[in-house]
Amino acid sequence: MIPEFERWLYLVALVVSLAGLLTLDRRFKLAFFADWRRAAISIGVGVAFFLSWDTVGILLGIFFRGQTPYLSGLLLAPELPVEEFFFLAVLCLTTLEVFIALTRWSLRLRPNKRGRA
């Protein structure tokens, strides 16, 4: 028998991951703490795209909810656990923050117009 709290572990891990990403965001002003509107649009578009992708896969019978004791049992739609939304948010926010950080880093390495680094 699996303890009741274990069914929430994956969701809790995803929320903790989001909190960590937002902490990095606040520290380095990467996405939401630099321009929350642009960040919200970027994350929203990404999550909406992947949720649409998942929905098509579910309707075609390609994707389905696996059996694991670590899912909460809460569903956004048939075969679409709530954890998927949080996973996609983590995925999109991570991608956005890495892109912004690497862009800033590469701009620092680029010499300015006068030829100095």
N, CA and C of each residue as an Amber inpcrd file, in Angstrom:
protein
   351
   0.8360000  -1.1810000   0.0000000   0.0000000   0.0000000   0.0000000
   0.8810000   1.2450000   0.0000000   0.5710000   2.1880000  -0.8490000
   1.3590000   3.4140000  -0.9930000   0.7760000   4.4890000  -0.0770000
   1.6340000   5.1550000   0.6850000   1.1300000   6.2390000   1.5370000
   0.4540000   7.3310000   0.6980000  -0.5560000   7.9580000   1.2690000
  -1.3490000   8.9700000   0.5640000  -0.5060000  10.1480000   0.0680000
   0.4930000  10.5590000   0.8390000   1.2790000  11.7320000   0.4520000
   2.0970000  11.4960000  -0.8040000   2.4100000  10.2530000  -1.1150000
   3.2510000   9.9760000  -2.2860000   2.5740000  10.3690000  -3.5910000
   1.2530000  10.3690000  -3.6210000   0.5730000  10.7070000  -4.8700000
   0.7250000  12.1810000  -5.2270000   1.2040000  12.9930000  -4.3040000
   1.3980000  14.4200000  -4.5490000   2.8690000  14.7750000  -4.8020000
   3.7720000  13.8030000  -4.7250000   5.2050000  14.0960000  -4.7960000
   5.6160000  14.7570000  -6.1140000   5.1370000  14.2530000  -7.2280000
   5.5270000  14.8140000  -8.5210000   5.0350000  16.2500000  -8.6570000
   3.7950000  16.5000000  -8.2710000   3.2450000  17.8560000  -8.3430000
   4.0220000  18.8000000  -7.4320000   4.3430000  18.3500000  -6.2370000
   5.1320000  19.1710000  -5.3060000   6.5160000  19.4430000  -5.8980000
   7.1350000  18.4400000  -6.4990000   8.4550000  18.6310000  -7.1160000
   8.3870000  19.6670000  -8.2420000   7.3240000  19.6410000  -9.0250000
   7.1700000  20.6180000 -10.1010000   6.9640000  22.0290000  -9.5580000
   6.1680000  22.1640000  -8.5070000   5.9440000  23.4850000  -7.9020000
   7.2400000  24.0060000  -7.2750000   7.9960000  23.1400000  -6.6230000
   9.2890000  23.5460000  -6.0500000  10.2430000  23.9660000  -7.1660000
  10.2170000  23.2490000  -8.2800000  11.0610000  23.6160000  -9.4280000
  10.6850000  24.9870000  -9.9730000   9.3900000  25.2420000 -10.0910000
   8.9400000  26.5680000 -10.5440000   9.3900000  27.6540000  -9.5700000
   9.2970000  27.3760000  -8.2830000   9.7380000  28.3490000  -7.2770000
  11.2360000  28.6200000  -7.4120000  12.0050000  27.5830000  -7.6620000
  13.4400000  27.7660000  -7.8640000  13.7460000  28.5870000  -9.1020000
  13.0280000  28.3180000 -10.1900000  13.2250000  29.0910000 -11.4120000
  12.8430000  30.5520000 -11.2150000  11.7720000  30.7890000 -10.4820000
  11.3680000  32.1700000 -10.2230000  12.3490000  32.8740000  -9.2900000
  12.9910000  32.1240000  -8.4080000  14.0310000  32.6930000  -7.5490000
  15.2230000  33.1340000  -8.3960000  15.6400000  32.2900000  -9.3270000
  16.7220000  32.6740000 -10.2510000  16.3040000  33.8680000 -11.0950000
  15.0620000  33.8550000 -11.5270000  14.5290000  34.9540000 -12.3250000
  14.6050000  36.2580000 -11.5390000  14.2050000  36.2200000 -10.2980000
  14.2380000  37.4360000  -9.4770000  15.6670000  37.9100000  -9.2650000
  16.5610000  36.9750000  -8.9780000  17.9600000  37.3320000  -8.6990000
  18.6210000  37.9940000  -9.9080000  18.3890000  37.4440000 -11.0970000
  19.0810000  37.9310000 -12.2950000  18.1710000  38.7200000 -13.2370000
  16.9170000  38.9490000 -12.8300000  15.9480000  39.6950000 -13.6400000
  15.9260000  39.1810000 -15.0860000  15.6300000  37.8910000 -15.2100000
  15.6780000  37.2480000 -16.5180000  14.3880000  37.4000000 -17.3130000
  13.2670000  36.9950000 -16.7510000  12.0230000  36.9600000 -17.5200000
  10.9340000  37.7550000 -16.8210000  10.2480000  37.1530000 -15.8760000
   9.1220000  37.8160000 -15.2160000   9.5360000  39.0700000 -14.4600000
  10.7140000  39.0600000 -13.8710000  11.1460000  40.2180000 -13.1040000
  11.8210000  41.2740000 -13.9810000  11.9710000  40.9900000 -15.2570000
  12.4660000  41.9860000 -16.2030000  11.2890000  42.6100000 -16.9580000
  10.3860000  41.7710000 -17.4500000   9.2000000  42.2310000 -18.1900000
   8.1400000  41.1420000 -18.0750000   7.2870000  41.2500000 -17.0780000
   6.3410000  40.1790000 -16.7750000   5.3460000  39.9350000 -17.9040000
   5.0030000  40.9770000 -18.6520000   4.0390000  40.7830000 -19.7420000
   4.6230000  39.9080000 -20.8530000   5.8240000  40.2420000 -21.2740000
   6.4670000  39.4400000 -22.3220000   6.7000000  38.0120000 -21.8610000
   7.1310000  37.8710000 -20.6170000   7.3760000  36.5280000 -20.0810000
   6.0830000  35.7230000 -20.0240000   5.0070000  36.3480000 -19.5550000
   3.7210000  35.6460000 -19.4610000   3.2300000  35.2220000 -20.8430000
   3.3970000  36.0900000 -21.8240000   2.9870000  35.7460000 -23.1890000
   3.8440000  34.5910000 -23.7170000   5.1500000  34.6730000 -23.5150000
   6.0500000  33.6200000 -24.0020000   5.7250000  32.2760000 -23.3670000
   5.5740000  32.2650000 -22.0540000   5.2710000  31.0180000 -21.3520000
   3.8770000  30.5350000 -21.7480000   2.9130000  31.4420000 -21.8010000
   1.5410000  31.0650000 -22.1580000   1.4370000  30.4570000 -23.5400000
   2.1200000  31.0550000 -24.5110000   2.0980000  30.5220000 -25.8770000
   2.7410000  29.1370000 -25.9150000   3.8650000  28.9930000 -25.2300000
   4.5340000  27.6920000 -25.2020000   3.6810000  26.6130000 -24.5540000
   3.1110000  26.9230000 -23.3970000   2.2650000  25.9490000 -22.7000000
   1.0290000  25.6220000 -23.5390000   0.4070000  26.6340000 -24.1290000
  -0.7760000  26.3970000 -24.9670000  -0.4310000  25.5060000 -26.1690000
   0.7150000  25.7630000 -26.7820000   1.1380000  24.9390000 -27.9210000
   1.2950000  23.4820000 -27.5060000   2.0230000  23.2550000 -26.4130000
   2.2720000  21.8790000 -25.9970000   1.0180000  21.2010000 -25.4440000
   0.1180000  21.9540000 -24.8060000  -1.1530000  21.3510000 -24.3810000
  -1.9910000  20.9670000 -25.6030000  -1.9400000  21.7810000 -26.6460000
  -2.6320000  21.4310000 -27.8940000  -2.0180000  20.1740000 -28.5030000
  -0.7140000  20.1280000 -28.5010000   0.0170000  18.9600000 -28.9950000
  -0.4200000  17.7150000 -28.2210000  -0.4580000  17.8180000 -26.8890000
  -0.8880000  16.7030000 -26.0520000  -2.3240000  16.2950000 -26.3640000
  -3.1930000  17.2830000 -26.5490000  -4.5990000  17.0010000 -26.8310000
  -4.7470000  16.2330000 -28.1430000  -4.0330000  16.6650000 -29.1550000
  -4.0760000  15.9510000 -30.4390000  -3.5610000  14.5270000 -30.2570000
  -2.4570000  14.3740000 -29.5350000  -1.9180000  13.0340000 -29.2780000
  -2.8840000  12.1540000 -28.5110000  -3.5940000  12.7330000 -27.5520000
  -4.5990000  11.9720000 -26.7870000  -5.7550000  11.5560000 -27.6950000
  -6.2380000  12.4970000 -28.5020000  -7.3580000  12.1960000 -29.4060000
  -6.9960000  11.1310000 -30.4380000  -5.7320000  11.1020000 -30.8530000
  -5.2780000  10.0920000 -31.8140000  -4.9330000   8.7630000 -31.1390000
  -4.9930000   8.7330000 -29.8240000  -4.6810000   7.5050000 -29.0950000
  -3.1940000   7.2480000 -28.9300000  -2.3680000   8.2560000 -29.1840000
  -0.9220000   8.1050000 -29.0680000  -0.4790000   8.3340000 -27.6190000
  -1.0370000   9.3660000 -26.9780000  -0.6790000   9.6990000 -25.5960000
  -1.7610000   9.1950000 -24.6630000  -1.3430000   8.7550000 -23.4980000
  -2.2860000   8.3420000 -22.4670000  -1.6250000   8.5150000 -21.1060000
  -2.4560000   8.5690000 -20.1060000  -1.9600000   8.7490000 -18.7370000
  -1.4720000   7.4020000 -18.2370000  -0.2030000   7.3410000 -17.8750000
   0.3550000   6.1110000 -17.3460000  -0.0670000   5.8810000 -15.9000000
   0.1370000   4.6870000 -15.4420000  -0.1970000   4.3420000 -14.0660000
   1.0530000   4.4840000 -13.2060000   1.0240000   5.4160000 -12.3000000
   2.1280000   5.6320000 -11.3780000   1.5570000   6.1220000 -10.0570000
   2.1740000   5.7610000  -8.9670000   1.6690000   6.2110000  -7.6630000
   1.9920000   7.6760000  -7.3720000   2.7500000   8.3420000  -8.2350000
   3.2030000   9.7020000  -7.9560000   2.3550000  10.7840000  -8.6090000
   1.2810000  10.4160000  -9.2830000   0.3690000  11.3980000  -9.8630000
  -0.7770000  11.6560000  -8.8890000  -1.2030000  12.9030000  -8.8270000
  -2.2340000  13.2980000  -7.8640000  -3.6080000  12.7090000  -8.1850000
  -3.8580000  12.4090000  -9.4310000  -5.1780000  11.9360000  -9.8370000
  -6.0700000  13.0610000 -10.3490000  -5.6070000  14.3070000 -10.2240000
  -6.3620000  15.4510000 -10.7460000  -6.1380000  15.5400000 -12.2500000
  -7.2150000  15.7110000 -12.9980000  -7.1240000  15.7520000 -14.4580000
  -7.6370000  17.0780000 -14.9980000  -6.9380000  17.6030000 -16.0100000
  -7.4260000  18.7730000 -16.7470000  -8.4440000  18.3410000 -17.7900000
  -8.2470000  17.1610000 -18.3240000  -9.1210000  16.5520000 -19.3190000
  -8.8560000  15.0470000 -19.2450000  -9.6850000  14.2330000 -19.8870000
  -9.3920000  12.7970000 -19.8690000  -7.9760000  12.5170000 -20.3860000
  -7.2480000  11.7430000 -19.6440000  -5.8700000  11.3530000 -19.9720000
  -4.8650000  12.5020000 -19.8660000  -5.2510000  13.6320000 -19.3110000
  -4.3520000  14.7910000 -19.1960000  -4.2610000  15.2200000 -17.7300000
  -3.2510000  14.7170000 -17.0170000  -3.1220000  15.0620000 -15.5940000
  -2.6900000  16.5150000 -15.3990000  -3.0520000  17.0900000 -14.2810000
  -2.7140000  18.4780000 -13.9630000  -1.1900000  18.6660000 -13.9090000
  -0.4870000  17.6050000 -13.5890000   0.9750000  17.6770000 -13.5420000
   1.5690000  18.0440000 -14.8980000   0.8890000  17.6910000 -15.9740000
   1.3770000  18.0230000 -17.3160000   1.4520000  19.5340000 -17.5120000
   0.4530000  20.2520000 -17.0250000   0.4700000  21.7180000 -17.1230000
   1.6860000  22.2870000 -16.3960000   1.9310000  21.8270000 -15.1850000
   3.0640000  22.3350000 -14.4120000   4.3950000  21.9240000 -15.0430000
   4.4610000  20.7060000 -15.5860000   5.6670000  20.2780000 -16.2750000
   5.9590000  21.1770000 -17.4740000   4.9290000  21.4790000 -18.2430000
   5.1150000  22.3340000 -19.4140000   5.5110000  23.7510000 -19.0050000
   4.9710000  24.2370000 -17.8970000   5.3690000  25.5570000 -17.3970000
   6.8430000  25.5470000 -17.0030000   7.2910000  24.4890000 -16.3270000
   8.7100000  24.3640000 -15.9670000   9.5630000  24.3110000 -17.2260000
   9.1530000  23.5170000 -18.1900000   9.8970000  23.3770000 -19.4440000
  10.0270000  24.7160000 -20.1690000   8.9210000  25.4250000 -20.3160000
   8.9280000  26.6920000 -21.0500000   9.6840000  27.7790000 -20.2920000
   9.5170000  27.8540000 -18.9770000  10.2420000  28.8650000 -18.2000000
  11.7380000  28.5820000 -18.1970000  12.1150000  27.3200000 -18.0770000
  13.5380000  26.9640000 -18.1350000  14.1330000  27.3710000 -19.4740000
  13.4360000  27.0520000 -20.5430000  13.9210000  27.3920000 -21.8800000
  14.0700000  28.8990000 -22.0410000  13.0790000  29.6510000 -21.5870000
  13.1300000  31.1090000 -21.6960000  14.2870000  31.6800000 -20.8930000
  14.4650000  31.2180000 -19.6690000  15.5320000  31.7460000 -18.8260000
  16.9080000  31.3820000 -19.3680000  17.0780000  30.1680000 -19.8630000
  18.3680000  29.7780000 -20.4480000  18.6470000  30.6110000 -21.6960000
  17.6400000  30.8200000 -22.5280000  17.8170000  31.6310000 -23.7330000
  18.2510000  33.0570000 -23.3690000  17.5670000  33.6640000 -22.4100000
  17.9070000  35.0350000 -22.0050000  19.2960000  35.0860000 -21.4000000
  19.6230000  34.1370000 -20.5310000  20.9370000  34.1220000 -19.8920000
  22.0510000  33.9470000 -20.9230000  21.8710000  33.0210000 -21.8690000
  22.9060000  32.8120000 -22.8950000  23.0210000  34.0120000 -23.8230000
  21.9100000  34.6560000 -24.1190000  21.9560000  35.8620000 -24.9550000
  22.7410000  36.9570000 -24.2480000  22.4620000  37.1770000 -22.9790000
  23.2130000  38.1890000 -22.2220000  24.6920000  37.8430000 -22.1580000
  24.9930000  36.5760000 -21.9320000  26.3850000  36.1420000 -21.8350000
  27.1090000  36.3470000 -23.1580000  26.4620000  35.9920000 -24.2650000
  27.1130000  36.1550000 -25.5680000  27.3040000  37.6330000 -25.9150000
  26.3770000  38.4830000 -25.4890000  26.5320000  39.9140000 -25.7420000
  27.6980000  40.4990000 -24.9470000  27.9560000  39.9660000 -23.7870000
  29.1040000  40.4280000 -22.9890000  30.4210000  40.0360000 -23.6360000
  30.4300000  38.8900000 -24.3090000  31.6570000  38.4240000 -24.9470000
  31.9350000  39.1330000 -26.2600000  30.9150000  39.6960000 -26.8640000
  31.0540000  40.3660000 -28.1530000  31.7490000  41.7140000 -27.9580000
  32.7660000  41.9980000 -28.7780000  33.4150000  43.3090000 -28.6580000
  32.4500000  44.4260000 -29.0630000  32.6190000  45.5780000 -28.4250000
  31.7360000  46.7020000 -28.7870000  32.1870000  47.3060000 -30.1060000
  31.5210000  48.3520000 -30.5590000  31.7740000  48.9270000 -31.8810000
  33.1770000  49.5330000 -32.0110000  33.8040000  49.8810000 -30.9240000
  35.1410000  50.4770000 -30.9940000  36.2300000  49.4180000 -30.9590000
  35.8380000  48.1430000 -30.9570000  36.8280000  47.0890000 -31.0360000
  37.3450000  46.6220000 -29.6790000  36.8020000  47.1660000 -28.6020000
  37.2450000  46.7230000 -27.2740000  36.2570000  45.6630000 -26.7480000
  36.7680000  44.7790000 -25.9500000  35.9260000  43.7310000 -25.3640000
  35.1910000  44.2550000 -24.1670000
